[in-house]
């Protein structure tokens, strides 16, 4: 038994895996964030817009279901052979940071079956503000929050908000309905993130997710 007060849960900044090797391979982008923040809708929008000229595939993570992969398939954003579903059977962050083997296997299967790819999106299951991806799994991390949680979310920080390579503040169209001040969110995000970029998005108003799409394209180039 662990001693009283002993911390046994991995710290979100601890990464037990060596970073990915550089070379001729697909850019791997992790997309994480709380439940309901709009991760799967963002993935769907990116698949539609990026697949026009890039070779793209997706790995989704759910605890006990393939719900997110099924959503992508129903909406026809990519052919079925370009989507893999991982049932983690555990806390979502475990499969993207601590034991990444199932996700690595899914990526390997995609690469072997499809040939060379430009981008692989890895969507985490819904998690909290501590969710971070291992650099042994992905190259860049997008973290998605939404204004429905209130304009205090960026101020609360957490590794997902403060250290993600791109922070997406989603569902801006809901701001007037929930009394969220986007100016406050922009100010607090800048204070927490320094020079790391933050974008505001409404997939109701922009179905191509233009600012996120542009950011990914800049990395591929």
PEVENSUL-V957903 format. One record per backbone hydrogen bond with DSSP energy under -0.5 kcal/mol. CO is the residue of the C=O (numbers start at 0). NH is the residue of the N-H. If there is no record, write none. Layout:
BEGIN
CO/NH ; CO/NH
END
This chain:
BEGIN
2/5 ; 5/7 ; 10/13 ; 12/14 ; 13/15 ; 22/24 ; 26/28 ; 26/119 ; 27/138 ; 27/139 ; 28/121 ; 29/141 ; 30/123 ; 31/143 ; 32/126 ; 33/36 ; 37/41 ; 38/42 ; 39/43 ; 40/44 ; 41/45 ; 42/46 ; 43/47 ; 44/48 ; 45/49 ; 46/50 ; 48/51 ; 49/52 ; 49/53 ; 53/55 ; 54/117 ; 54/118 ; 56/120 ; 57/83 ; 58/122 ; 59/85 ; 61/87 ; 62/88 ; 65/69 ; 66/70 ; 67/71 ; 68/72 ; 69/73 ; 70/74 ; 71/76 ; 72/75 ; 78/81 ; 79/82 ; 81/57 ; 83/59 ; 84/86 ; 85/61 ; 85/87 ; 90/93 ; 90/94 ; 91/94 ; 91/95 ; 92/96 ; 92/97 ; 93/97 ; 93/98 ; 95/133 ; 97/99 ; 99/103 ; 100/104 ; 101/105 ; 102/106 ; 103/107 ; 104/108 ; 105/109 ; 106/110 ; 107/111 ; 108/112 ; 109/113 ; 110/114 ; 117/26 ; 118/56 ; 119/28 ; 120/58 ; 120/122 ; 121/30 ; 121/123 ; 122/60 ; 127/130 ; 128/159 ; 128/160 ; 133/136 ; 133/137 ; 134/19 ; 139/29 ; 140/164 ; 140/165 ; 141/31 ; 142/167 ; 143/33 ; 144/169 ; 145/148 ; 146/149 ; 149/152 ; 151/155 ; 152/155 ; 152/156 ; 153/156 ; 157/160 ; 157/161 ; 158/162 ; 159/163 ; 164/196 ; 165/142 ; 165/167 ; 166/168 ; 166/198 ; 167/144 ; 167/169 ; 168/200 ; 169/146 ; 170/173 ; 171/174 ; 173/176 ; 173/177 ; 174/178 ; 174/179 ; 179/181 ; 180/184 ; 181/185 ; 182/186 ; 183/187 ; 184/188 ; 185/189 ; 186/190 ; 187/191 ; 188/192 ; 189/193 ; 192/195 ; 196/166 ; 198/168 ; 200/171 ; 201/205 ; 205/208 ; 208/211 ; 208/212 ; 209/213 ; 210/214 ; 211/215 ; 212/216 ; 213/217 ; 214/218 ; 215/219 ; 216/220
END
